[in-house]
Amino acid sequence: MRRDPRLVPLSREHHAALRLARALVAGTGVAMLVQMRAELQAHFDEEERDLLPVLRAAGERALADRLLREHAQLNALFDAAAAGRRCAEAGEALTAHVRFEEREMFPAVEAALVPA
């Protein structure tokens, strides 16, 4: 699926997130999570800053609310996983979140964006 060029960098970052998710599920991702934590937060911040207004302006409040809810949930799970707890749960939630963004949220954003 071709992405709007404005979403390509975020979509590419999802590949690294999925590698992390697999490692967390396998029980080998704590060090990777600690190393990637700032990058993950920057990704969340960018989505919230740049994509939430687009979703809200398009009337996609449920998608916007879900994005915020899942970011908060993931941050809590990342805290636990960094401490060696709930790693598999964090990995599974991260995988589900990336799928949500790629399959539901990004298409809604693309439909609402003004053509480049």
One Martini backbone bead per residue (centre of mass of N, CA, C, O) as a GRO file, in nm:
protein
  116
    1MET     BB    1   0.096   0.037   0.024
    2ARG     BB    2   0.055   0.364  -0.039
    3ARG     BB    3   0.181   0.646   0.103
    4ASP     BB    4   0.180   0.929   0.216
    5PRO     BB    5   0.464   1.111   0.237
    6ARG     BB    6   0.391   1.224   0.532
    7LEU     BB    7   0.378   0.905   0.652
    8VAL     BB    8   0.637   0.740   0.597
    9PRO     BB    9   0.815   0.781   0.849
   10LEU     BB   10   0.615   0.651   1.047
   11SER     BB   11   0.590   0.379   0.902
   12ARG     BB   12   0.891   0.300   0.924
   13GLU     BB   13   0.897   0.295   1.239
   14HIS     BB   14   0.719   0.036   1.264
   15HIS     BB   15   0.936  -0.174   1.210
   16ALA     BB   16   1.090  -0.137   1.477
   17ALA     BB   17   0.847  -0.189   1.660
   18LEU     BB   18   0.804  -0.485   1.567
   19ARG     BB   19   1.075  -0.591   1.661
   20LEU     BB   20   1.028  -0.525   1.954
   21ALA     BB   21   0.772  -0.687   1.998
   22ARG     BB   22   0.896  -0.964   1.941
   23ALA     BB   23   1.107  -0.948   2.168
   24LEU     BB   24   0.910  -0.919   2.402
   25VAL     BB   25   0.758  -1.184   2.358
   26ALA     BB   26   1.038  -1.353   2.380
   27GLY     BB   27   1.209  -1.205   2.626
   28THR     BB   28   1.447  -0.997   2.462
   29GLY     BB   29   1.353  -0.658   2.485
   30VAL     BB   30   1.454  -0.470   2.715
   31ALA     BB   31   1.706  -0.332   2.599
   32MET     BB   32   1.566  -0.224   2.347
   33LEU     BB   33   1.359  -0.052   2.492
   34VAL     BB   34   1.551   0.134   2.641
   35GLN     BB   35   1.686   0.238   2.376
   36MET     BB   36   1.388   0.327   2.232
   37ARG     BB   37   1.213   0.513   2.412
   38ALA     BB   38   1.258   0.800   2.291
   39GLU     BB   39   1.162   0.724   2.006
   40LEU     BB   40   0.876   0.643   2.084
   41GLN     BB   41   0.793   0.914   2.207
   42ALA     BB   42   0.841   1.083   1.952
   43HIS     BB   43   0.629   0.936   1.787
   44PHE     BB   44   0.386   0.999   1.961
   45ASP     BB   45   0.415   1.307   1.955
   46GLU     BB   46   0.383   1.341   1.650
   47GLU     BB   47   0.103   1.222   1.623
   48GLU     BB   48  -0.038   1.414   1.822
   49ARG     BB   49   0.044   1.683   1.678
   50ASP     BB   50  -0.029   1.602   1.357
   51LEU     BB   51  -0.292   1.393   1.360
   52LEU     BB   52  -0.517   1.476   1.554
   53PRO     BB   53  -0.623   1.730   1.404
   54VAL     BB   54  -0.710   1.576   1.152
   55LEU     BB   55  -0.911   1.383   1.281
   56ARG     BB   56  -1.093   1.593   1.416
   57ALA     BB   57  -1.165   1.756   1.155
   58ALA     BB   58  -1.292   1.473   1.030
   59GLY     BB   59  -1.458   1.328   1.275
   60GLU     BB   60  -1.233   1.116   1.423
   61ARG     BB   61  -1.266   1.070   1.743
   62ALA     BB   62  -1.226   0.766   1.798
   63LEU     BB   63  -0.938   0.753   1.685
   64ALA     BB   64  -0.815   0.969   1.866
   65ASP     BB   65  -0.882   0.834   2.136
   66ARG     BB   66  -0.735   0.569   2.083
   67LEU     BB   67  -0.454   0.679   2.051
   68LEU     BB   68  -0.427   0.795   2.337
   69ARG     BB   69  -0.493   0.538   2.494
   70GLU     BB   70  -0.261   0.361   2.375
   71HIS     BB   71  -0.024   0.534   2.457
   72ALA     BB   72  -0.073   0.511   2.760
   73GLN     BB   73  -0.064   0.205   2.776
   74LEU     BB   74   0.220   0.169   2.659
   75ASN     BB   75   0.375   0.329   2.869
   76ALA     BB   76   0.301   0.143   3.104
   77LEU     BB   77   0.417  -0.117   2.976
   78PHE     BB   78   0.706  -0.011   2.941
   79ASP     BB   79   0.765   0.025   3.236
   80ALA     BB   80   0.728  -0.271   3.311
   81ALA     BB   81   0.928  -0.396   3.106
   82ALA     BB   82   1.183  -0.242   3.205
   83ALA     BB   83   1.129  -0.416   3.488
   84GLY     BB   84   1.044  -0.722   3.378
   85ARG     BB   85   0.736  -0.674   3.309
   86ARG     BB   86   0.499  -0.751   3.075
   87CYS     BB   87   0.636  -0.805   2.794
   88ALA     BB   88   0.431  -0.956   2.617
   89GLU     BB   89   0.207  -0.747   2.645
   90ALA     BB   90   0.363  -0.515   2.517
   91GLY     BB   91   0.410  -0.651   2.242
   92GLU     BB   92   0.114  -0.701   2.169
   93ALA     BB   93   0.021  -0.403   2.190
   94LEU     BB   94   0.216  -0.291   1.978
   95THR     BB   95   0.118  -0.455   1.740
   96ALA     BB   96  -0.178  -0.358   1.750
   97HIS     BB   97  -0.114  -0.058   1.715
   98VAL     BB   98   0.020  -0.066   1.441
   99ARG     BB   99  -0.220  -0.189   1.294
  100PHE     BB  100  -0.415   0.038   1.351
  101GLU     BB  101  -0.259   0.261   1.209
  102GLU     BB  102  -0.227   0.124   0.924
  103ARG     BB  103  -0.546   0.030   0.883
  104GLU     BB  104  -0.705   0.300   1.010
  105MET     BB  105  -0.566   0.576   1.067
  106PHE     BB  106  -0.407   0.645   0.810
  107PRO     BB  107  -0.644   0.636   0.609
  108ALA     BB  108  -0.797   0.869   0.749
  109VAL     BB  109  -0.580   1.080   0.715
  110GLU     BB  110  -0.550   1.065   0.407
  111ALA     BB  111  -0.849   1.150   0.349
  112ALA     BB  112  -0.799   1.443   0.504
  113LEU     BB  113  -0.581   1.537   0.339
  114VAL     BB  114  -0.423   1.762   0.171
  115PRO     BB  115  -0.294   1.774  -0.110
  116ALA     BB  116   0.051   1.796  -0.204
   0.00000   0.00000   0.00000
